[in-house]
Amino acid sequence: MGSRQRGLALTFFLIILFLLLRHAATPSKSPALGSARTKLQHSMQNTGETPLSSSTSSTYITTSSEDKNPAPPAGGNMRDRHPKQKPLSNIDALPLRQRLSYYFPYDPSSKFPNFIWQTWKTTPSEGGFPNEYRPFEASWTERHPDFVHEVLTDENAKYVLRHLYSAVPDVVNAYESLPRAVLKADFFRYLILLARGGIYTDIDTFALQSAVDWIPAHVSRSAFGLVIGIEADPDRDDWDKWYSRRIQFCQWTIQSKVGHPVLREIVAAVTEKTLEKKRAGELKHDNVNDVMEFTGPAVWTDTVFDYFNDAEFFEMSEEARLAVAEAKRLGKKGKEGLFAGRGAAKGSKDADAGEGEKKDEGAKSVNGTITWREFTGMTSPRQVGDVVVLPITAFSPGVGVMGAGGDDDPGAMVKHYFEGTWKPEIERHIGEQG
């Protein structure tokens, strides 16, 4: 064989070897995600209080891989609804949700941005910043030395949002049209997380642990894109006198990746509702319940549950599809809603448990939907698709009710002091009432 032929043969051999090594070195993608685009697992197992599995394809997160009742793999059961951004010729003509998706695309395989966002009337560097809030604000910087921590004033927030949403003027119009500071504060957290991601947390929260420790280290961060906690789990017949929903997700602390569909939906919904009321001359809100339902934890909870039961993102049984369609036809909303209110069907085990028998509060609803029953009484994190739900102790420790642990509980991550300065004094600290 001539030198030229030997050289060609060696080159060919090296190319083949390089390709084989590169293939072997390429990490396999999570079965729950499969690519930068997500497929969501709709079903949850009837395993009661089972911790979540160490597998990123599980709906439960565990500290051990030896789970006797492992959740089914999510691969192939999440709809592929997160395409990469594509150039469009006439973006302004698209519906609002499509425009938001275009400008703020969601990549579940991306990292959680290292941002911490807070708002107040003044910044900590100004004299008017309340002294009682300084330890709270400082705790977030101390626990997250590698994060960018911003406390924005109301005026600064306005200009930041004008910049971020300059291509979506309807959103800016809606934000600036809201008549009350609390409505703008609620809306701001969804807007900043949709556009920039990271952590939003109220100024009256204290970081007990770093966000790095909110989820077990062995769980891949590419397996989820939104982390939320339970605010209220009132296991009592008169729960609706105290809270807006039977299970209520808190929105004083939220962690997300840019563009998460839950954030996109709530931004679009609040924008549309605000502008509709503005056109009708009805944009006035003097009632606390209006705040809860308009921009607060009530509508936030509904949006999360709607996502869990949305056939656009999740593979759902025909029975579940029919149940959702019927609830929409009947207009079941709010405290009578199908997912977070009294409209939720009882689980098969929960319905017939006799006296002295332990009720399976985590039992799945008969009609196949995901409702508050999947989360009541939970003491360890649970994952539904690309959303991780933390138990009540995580963001509501020390309230002394609803099974919440103390501030020194290993599962306590964030302490909220329930200042609620927008509420009447008698209704503040409501989370600490029995």
Secondary structure, DSSP 8 states (H G I E B T S, - for coil): --HHHHHHHHHHHHHHHHHHHHHHHS----TTTSSSS--B-------SS--B-SSTT-SBB-S-S--SS-----TTTB----------S-GGGS-HHHHHHHHS---TTS----EEEEE-SS-TTSTTS-GGGHHHHHHHHHH-TTSEEEEE-HHHHHHHHHHHTTT-HHHHHHHHH-SSHHHHHHHHHHHHHHHH-EEEE-TTEEESS-GGGSS-TTS-GGG-SEEEEEEE---STTGGGT-SSSSEE--SEEEE-TT-HHHHHHHHHHHHHHHHHHHTT------HHHHHHHTSHHHHHHHHHHHHT-TTTB---HHHHHHHHHHHHHT--GGG-TTTSTT---BHHHHH--TTS---TT--BTTS---GGGTTT--S-EEETTEEEE-HHHHSTT--STT---TTSTT--EEE----TTS-GGGTTGGG--
